[in-house]
Amino acid sequence: MANVIIPRGMSTEEKITLMRQDARYDVTDQEAPIAAECLGQIRQNIRGVKALPKVPKVFLSNDCIFNCAYCDCRQGKECRRYGSTPRELAELAYRQAIGSGHGIFITSAIIRTPDYTEELIIETMKILRRQMGYTGYLHAKVMPGTDPALIHEAGRYANRLSVNIEVAQSEAYRHIARNKNKQNILTPMGQISEMIARAKADASRRTPAFAMSQTTQMMAGSMGEDDFTILNLSGALYQKYRLSRIYYTAFQYLEHAKGYDHLREVRTPAWRMARLYQADRLMQLYGFTAEEIAPPTARHLSQTLDPKAAWAMRNLHLFPLEVNRAEYEQLLRVPGIGVTYAERIIQARRYGPVTHDTLRALGVAQKRCRHFITCGGKYTGDTCERVEQLSFLLADSVERAAS
């Protein structure tokens, strides 16, 4: 392997600070009330899924040969550059991984060529695994256009791989990321998907281990695209490449980049990312489609209503829903009732009729859902005909949540 040129004169602490900046951009008696002990057991057995821990990210280098308008590592940008040898980065990554207890994400700007950069990332992982004995979680970035042999090698050491698609419309590459294109992004994404599928299908112990999941990242606002376009692509990517997760970031163009004189300032609001994440989960966990979340009459997600509440307001003819008869899939569509609470309700119905008191005992907050349900025919919400009042009651503070 050719020697990488490493800038000197920068401490580890300074590198970590710059890395953090770069990481901005991957009862059988049906008439009796349900016994309290039954409700307590249901709550104990059916719990919500904890939020995934944040995995620290380390960069091999921020000195990129690509000139993407939105990236702080882009070629030609005046900034402090740093780099590490695979040994130096492995030592730094080990300390960060052990310190966080949640693993490490190894990435880099593109040094010389995508393949050369991937080789350095692989070497870093080899040192971590073979020489330092690290057995924890490793997420490795795959560079655009990386050779399939290198992807396979990276997958032998990483638990997860990712290559970032970045844009929702392929023509956006020539507008904001001219060194990238649809082919050098989707080709490795497809190769990773096939390698994961083969590894999962082959249980032979002689087969080398391979990464078991893949993610990608997409920006919103790079071409003024609507949210339906983003969600429709997300749905296709999940289905075709069996992605574990898509991460959304706000496209920001606030500082002139050389070679992009046609671009004007763009400030994509943070609240839009919060809505996209909510919509993404609706598609993955609740069975919604992109067309339901962002129909032709509302292709942009609401700033004041979360996607499920907005869908419910467009479909008031389906409500109120009787919780004692509703199917699981129907309960999932009620604002304020998620996967965990829907499962608890279905379980509780085995012991007797579910009342509003039962819902409270199960932990279901009724501030939102009471407007869309009845319990034994009893309705405690505001009538669904009062649309403006109901919209006001369902509005949330996503701006503060996303800030």
MARVEXSE-890906 format. One record per residue (C-alpha): x, y, z; residue in one letter. Coordinates in steps of 0.1 Angstrom, whole numbers, plus 5000, padded with zeros to 4 digits. Layout:
N
XYZA;...
// end
This chain:
403
500050005000M;501350344991A;502250575019N;499550835028V;500751185034I;499651285069I;499651655080P;501551705112R;501451945140G;497851875152M;497051715185S;494551425190T;492251655209E;492251905180E;491451625155K;488551505176I;487151865177T;487351895139L;485851545135M;482851645155R;482351945133Q;482651725102D;480151465116A;477251705111R;477351585075Y;475350885085D;439348745325V;437048555313T;434248775327D;433649015298Q;431649255319E;434249285348A;437049545348P;440449405339I;442349305371A;445149555379A;447649275381E;446849175345C;447349535333L;450649555352G;451849235337Q;450949355302I;452949675307R;455849475320Q;455849235291N;455249475263I;457649765264R;458650025239G;461849995220V;464650205234K;466150475212A;469250355195L;472450495211P;474450755192K;477650595178V;480650835177P;482150905144K;485950925135V;487451045103F;490550925086L;490951265069S;488951575060N;491051645029D;488851545000C;489551524963I;485751574956F;484151914954N;480651884967C;479052224973A;477552135006Y;480451955023C;482852115047D;485551875036C;485351974999R;488352044977Q;489152404976G;487552505009K;489752695032E;489852505065C;492252325088R;493051985073R;493851675093Y;494751315086G;495751005105S;497450675096T;495350365101P;497250285133R;496650635147E;492950625138L;492550275152A;493950385185E;491650695185L;488650485174A;489350225202Y;489350495229R;486150655215Q;484450315212A;485350195246I;484450545261G;480950545245S;480250175250G;478250185217H;480850115191G;482450335165I;481750465130F;484750495107I;484550725078T;486650965057S;486851225030A;488151074998I;491951064997I;493451024963R;490850774950T;487850604965P;489650264965D;492750404982Y;490550555009T;488650235014E;491950045017E;492950275046L;489550225063I;489949845060I;493449865074E;492150065103T;489449795110M;492049515107K;494149675134I;491149725156L;490049365152R;493249165148R;495849355168Q;493749545194M;491249265199G;488249495196Y;485049285192T;482449565195G;480249735169Y;481949875138L;480150085111H;482350165081A;481650405052K;481950275017V;483250534992M;481350604960P;482450364932G;484550144955T;485749814939D;483549514949P;486549324963A;487249604987L;483549624997I;483749245005H;486849295025E;485349585045A;482249375052G;484449115068R;485349345096Y;482349585099A;478949515114N;477349775092R;478249945059L;476950255043S;477250455011V;475450785010N;472950854982I;472751214994E;470151344968V;466551254961A;466851334924Q;469751204903S;470051524883E;471051694916A;474451544914Y;475551764886R;474152064904H;475752014939I;478051714937A;479651684903R;482151404913N;479251174922K;476551014901N;473750764903K;475950484891Q;478850514916N;476350534945I;473750274936L;476150024923T;478049974956P;474749994974M;473449704953G;476649504958Q;476549544996I;472849434996S;473749114976E;476749034998M;474649075030I;471948855015A;474448585006R;476048595040A;472648555057K;471648275034A;474848075039D;475147935074A;478447755067S;481047825094R;483647825067R;482148135052T;483748455064P;481548685085A;480148975067F;478349295078A;474649225085M;473149565077S;473349865054Q;472250225058T;472350545037T;471950915041Q;469751155021M;469651535021M;466351725019A;466152055000G;468952024976S;466752074945M;463652214961G;462051864959E;458851794978D;458651545007D;456651284986F;459651264962T;461951194991I;459650945008L;458850764975N;462650714969L;463150605005S;460450335001G;462050214969A;465550194985L;464250005015Y;462549754993Q;465249714966K;468349724988Y;466849605021R;468349895040L;468149895078S;467850275080R;467850595060I;469250905077Y;467951245067Y;469951565068T;469051925059A;470752065028F;472352385036Q;474252615012Y;475252925031L;478852975019E;479953004983H;481752704969A;484152734940K;482552604908G;478952644919Y;478253004910D;474652914900H;473752814935L;471853054958R;471653044995E;469552755009V;468452705045R;466452385048T;464752395082P;465552135109A;461852075116W;461551915081R;464051645091M;462051565122A;458951525100R;460851305075L;462051075103Y;458451045116Q;457250965081A;459950715076D;458950525107R;455350535096L;456350355064M;458650105081Q;456650025113L;453050125107Y;452350015071G;451850365056F;452850435020T;454450755007A;451250834988E;449250815021E;451751035040I;452251295013A;449351264988P;448951484957P;447051744977T;449751765004A;453151664990R;454951865016H;454851745053L;453051975077S;455152195101Q;452452195127T;451051835125L;453051515127D;452551295096P;450151045113K;447951325127A;447951495093A;446751165077W;444051125103A;442751475097M;442551395060R;440651075068N;438251175096L;435550955079H;437450655094L;437050775130F;436150735158P;437450385161L;436150135187E;439250005204V;437449685215N;436849575179R;439649745159A;442249535142E;445849585152Y;446649765119E;443750005125Q;444950085160L;448350175146L;446750455126R;445250635156V;447350945166P;448850875200G;448850495197I;452050335186G;453349985181V;453749915219T;450450055229Y;448549875201A;450049545213E;449049625249R;445549695238I;445249375218I;446649185248Q;444349355273A;441249265252R;441848895261R;440948975297Y;437949195292G;436549515277P;438949805273V;437750125289T;439350465290H;440550375325D;442150065311T;444050275286L;445350495313R;446450185333A;448250055302L;450150385299G;448350515269V;448250895270A;444851005258Q;445551365251K;445651285213R;444050945208C;440851025227R;439651235197H;439850935174F;438550645196I;435650515215T;435850265244C;432650055246G;430950325226G;431950605249K;433650905233Y;435551155254T;437251365226G;436251665207D;433851585179T;435651515146C;433451765128E;435352045146R;438252025122V;439952355131E;439752295168Q;441051945164L;443952055143S;444852305170F;444752035197L;446951805177L;449552055168A;452951995183D;456152185188S;458452015163V;460452325159E;461652305194R;462051925193A;464251945162A;466452235174S;
// end
